Structures are given as structure tokens and as C-alpha cells.
Amino acid sequence: MTDGAQRTAVEQQLAAAAQAVHELKAASGRVAELRARHQQLSDQLTAAQSQVRDDQHQVRSLDRMTLTHVMAALHGSREDKLARATAEADKAAFQAAELARQVQAIETELIAAQDQARSLTGAPDQYERALTAKEQLLEQAGDFSAHELLSLADERGRLTGELTEIADAEQTAQAALTALGAVQDALSSASGWNTFDEFGGGMLASMEKHSVLDHAANLAAQADQQLATLRTELTSVGQLAPQLTVGSGTRFVDICFNSIFTDMAFSAHISQARQNTAQALQTVSGVTQRLQQQRSQAEQRLEQIAERRQQLLAS
């Protein structure tokens, strides 16, 4: 093998090894982030399931015919208490089901991240072998251009891995923006139907309002999943992951069971959900801009590396 061919082979080996090490670091970061979130959500799910059992016990207790309940019925309070307890039980069950879905989604992501990390376990050794080959080649060559070429190859590999992570984060950010836009549209529609209902829209307006809110809740769950994935991916590209969420776990639950709330409270819940969604949209838009800047900088540096490599090879 000629000196030029040997140097090219070592360059390629070093670039590939550096990229693999970068990808291993990114995958390991995702595993750590997902494990922490999985533990947090699992704890919340355990608490939510306990709350479901407590609320269901309360409903069963109120539903039994006892002297206390008969007296409460005579004063017109038993039905109100039973309705509230039933709504609270339904709310707790809704929260538990949503948390269970989130836990399952994170488990799927975690398995994928662990599989990727395992597939790259040999990357550090591969990189060490590439460095050894580089040292041997430099000893044989004894010129500055060979040293710079191999250093550029190392940097090129790391930048290539970084661009892959940025592209994944940008794709997820765009999906999150689309999902949040759909939530925003659904909430605007719900707000309109709520106003119509407040001014005497009747049963049809009330039914349509609840239907739109159910749709908004489903869209919000999808948006939250996209935001959670984005938050994990941002740790891989070296960005401080913001608290990305549409709202708390009860963002739509209370208004879905609004029979125990006033119209004023109903409007306030919709308004808060719209504010949360707008804030999330603004945050993700900012993240998207930073990712674009980071990608542009990496691409410019790769162009500089390519130009410098060409100069060294032509000299």
C-alpha cells in the first residue's frame, strides 16, 4: 500500500471511529435521561393508581344506602357529593391511564436507546486502534501535513455524528410544532363553542364543546409525547433541554368533567390551556432556531475542513 493510500485509509478509520464515539456518547446520554424520566413517571403512576383506588372506594361508600346517606339525600346533598366523587374518580382514572401511556412510550424509547448504545460498545476500542494507527503513520511520515490531515479527519467524524443528532432533533421539533398547532386550533374551537354555550347555545353546543375538548386532549397527549422525545434528543446535541410540556397532567381533565364546575371556571381552564400551548410553541420555535444555527455552524466547519484537506493533498 502506498503512503497516500495508507494515509487515506487511516483518515477514514479515524473519522468513522470518532463518529461512533460521538454517537455512543449521545446514546448513553439519552439512556440516562430516559431512565430518570421513566422512574419519575413510574412513581407518579403508582401514586395515581393509589388515588384511583381511594376515589373508587369513596364512590362505593357514597353509593351505599346508609342512614347518613338517607339524611344527606333529604337535604339534597347526597347526589351532589356522589356526582363530585364520581367525577373525581373518573378524573383520577383518566390521569392514571395517561401516565401509563407515557410510561409505555418511554419504555419503547429506552429500549431503542439501549440497543443503540449496546451496538456501539466497541466504539472506544475502535477509536483507540485508530489513534494507534495514526501515531504509527505520523512516525513514518514525519511531516506536518499528515498530522493535520488526521486531526481534520477526527474532527470531521465528530461533526458528522453531531449533524445526525441535530437532524433527528429538528425533525422531532417540526413534528412537535405541527402537533402544538393542532392543539391550538382545537382549543380555539373549544373556546368558541364555550362562548356560544354560555350565551344559551343549548345541549347541542354543550355536546360539541365536549367533543372538541376530547379531541384537544388527544392532540395534547400526542404533542406532549413529541415534546418529551425532543427534550431527550436535545441532550444529545449539547443543548440545555428546556421544560417542554403543554401543561400539567390535569390540563384537560378538569374541563372534561366540567359538570361540577362553573362556566367561569370552564373558561379559565380553556384559557390556561391556550396559554400553555402558546408558550410551548414559542419555546419549540426558539429551539428550532438554535438547532438551525448549530447545524449551519457544523456544516460551515465541515466545508472548511474539506477545503483545507484539499489544499494539503494538493500541496
N, C-alpha and C positions, 0 to 999 in steps of 0.2 A: 504494500500500500504506500502510495506517495505521501510526502509530507502534507500536501494540500488536502488530499482525500482523508488522511488521518485527522487533520485538524477539523475538517467539516464533520466527520463522524463524532468527534469529541464534543463539538459545538452542539450538535443535535441531541446527543446523550445528556449533556448538561442542561439544555433548555427543557427537555422533557422531564428530567428529574426535578428541576426547580418548580415546574408547573405542578407536578404530582405532590410535592411537599406543600405547596400553597393550597392545593385542593384538600389535602389531608387536614391541614390546619383549619380550613373553613368548615369541613365536615365535622371535625371534632368540636368546633365552636357551636355548630347547630345542635349537635347531640347534647351538649351541656345545657344550652338554652331550652331545648325541648324537654329534657328531663326535669328541669326546675319548674317549667310551666305545667308539666304533667303532674308533678307532686302537688303543686298549688291547687290545680283544678280537681284532683282526686280528693284532696281534703275538703274542698268546697262541696263536692258531690256527696261525700259522706255526711256532711252537715245538712245538706239539702234533703237527703233521703231520710235522715232522722226527723227533720221538720215535717216531711210528708206524713210520716207515721204519727207524729204528735197531732197534726191537724186532722187527720182522718179519725183519730181517736176522739177528738173534740166533736167532730160531726156526728159520730155514732152516739156520743154521750148526749148531745142535744136532741138527737132524733128519738131517744127512748122516751116512753111515756112514764114520767115520774110525777110525784106531787108538785115538785118545784117547777117542772115544765108546764104542768097544768095551770099553776098560778101565773107563770110567765105568759102563757097563752091568753089568760083572762085579761092581762094588762097589755096585750098586743105586742109584747117584746120577744116572745119565743121565736116567731117566724123571722124577725129581723136578725136575731142572733144566729139562727140556723143558716140563713142566707149568707150572712157575713162569714161564718165559719166554713161553709161550703165553698165560697169564693176564695177564701184564704187557702183551703186545701187544694183547690184547682190551681191556684197560683203557685203553690209550693211544688205541685206535681209538674207543672209546666217548666219551672226553673230546674228541677232535677233532671227532666228529660233533655233540656237544652245543655246542661252541664255534661250529661252522659254523652251527648253527641260530640261536644267539644273534646272530651277525653278520648273518645274513639278516633277522632280526626288527628289529634296529636300523636296517639299511638301509631297511626299509619305513617305520619311524617317521621316519627322517631325511628321506626324500623328501617325506613328508606335511608335516613342519615347514618344509622349504624352500619347498614350494609355497605354504603359508600366508604365509610371510614375503614371498615374491615378490608375492603378491596384495595385500599391504599396503605395498608400497614407496612408494606415493603418500601415505601417511598423514601424514608430517611436513609436506609441502607443503599438504595439506588443512587441517591444524591451523594452519599459518601464515596461510592465507587466512581461516580462521575468526577468528583473533586480529585480523587486519586489519579484518574486518567488525565485530568487537566494538569496536575503537578508534573506528572511524568512527561507530558508533551512540552510543557514550558521548559523543563530541564534540557530536553533535547533541542528545542528550537532556539532558546536563548535570545529571543527578540521581543521588543515591546509590543509589536502589533499582535502577536499571538496571545499575549496576556490580555490585551484589551478586547480582542475578539471573543475570548472565552468569558470575560466578565460581562460583555454585552449579551452573550448567549444566556447566561444565568439570569440577567435582568429581564430579557425577553420572555423567558419561561414563566417568571413570576407575574409579569404583566399580562400574559396570555391567560393565565389562570384567573387573574383578577377580573379581566374583561368577561369571562364566562360567568362569574358570580354576579357582576353588575348587570349583565343581560338578563339573568334569571330574576333579579330584584326588579328591574324595570318592567318586565313582563307582568310580574305579580302586582306591581304598583298600578299599572294600567288596568288590570282586572279589578283591583280594589276601587279605582276611580269610577269605573263603569258600574260596579255594584252599589257604590255610595250614591251615584247619580240616580239609580233606580229607586233607592230608598227615599231620596229627597223628593222625587216625583210622587211616590206613593203617599208620603206624608203631606205633601201639598194638597193632594186629592182628598186625603182624610180630613184635613183642616177645612177644606171647602164644604165637605159633607157635614162636618160637625157644626159649622156655622148655619147651614141650611136647617139642620135638625133643631138647633137652638131657637130658630125663628119659626118653629111649627112645621117642620118637614114631615113629621109623622113617622109611622112604623117603617115605611119604605126607606126613608132617609137614614133612620137608625140602623136598619139591617145593612144598607150599603156602606155605611160608615164602618161598621164592624168588619164587613168583608174586606174593605180596603185596608184596615188596620191589621187583619190577619195576614194579608199579602205583604204589608210593610214589615211585619215581624219576621216572616220567612226570608224576605230580602235582607233584612238586617242581620239575620243569622249567617247568611251567605257572605255578606260584607265583612262581618266580624272574623270569619274564617280566613278570608283573603288578607285582612289586616294582621291577623296572628301569624300567617305564613310570611308576610312581608317583614314583620318585626324580627322573625328568626333569620331571614335572609340578609337583613341589614347588618347583623352581627358578623356575617361572612365577608362583607366588603369594607369593614373597618369603620362603619358609621355608628354613632350612638343611637340605638333604637329608641324612638320616642314611644310614649304610651299610646299606642294606636288602638282605638276602640270606638265603636259607635256610641256606647253608653254602658251603663251598668247592666247586670244580669236581669234587672227588672224593668228595663227600658220600655217594654210594651206590655208587660204582664198586667200591670195595674189598669191600664186603659182597656185592655181586652175584657176585663171583668169589671166594667165601669158601673154596673148596676148599683154598687154600693158607694159610688162617688157622685159628687155634684157635677153639673155641666161645666162649672168653673174649673174644677179640678181636672176634668177631662181635657179641657182646652189647654190647661197648664202643662199636662203630660205631653200632649202633641207638640206644644211649643218647645219644651225641653228636648224632646227627641229631635226636632228640626235643628235646634242649636247644636246638639251633639254631632249630628250628621254634617252640618256645615263646618264645624271645627275639624272633624276628621278629614273632610275634603280638602280643607286648607292645609292641613298637616301633610297629607299624602302628596299634594301638589308641590309643596316645598321639598319633600323627599325626592320626588321625581326630578326636580331641577338640580338638586345636589348630585343625584346619580348621573344625570346628563353631563354635568361639569366634570365629574370624576372619570366618566368614560372618555370624554373629549381629551382630558389630560393624559390618560393612559394611551389613547390612540396616537396623540401627538408625539409622545415619548417613543412609541414603537416606530413611528416614521423616522424620528431622529436616529434611532438605533439602526434601522435599515440603511439609512443614508451613510452613517458613519461606517457601518460594516462594508458597504460597497466601496467607500474610499480606501479603507485598509486593504481590502482584497485587490484593488486596482493599483495600489502603490508598489 
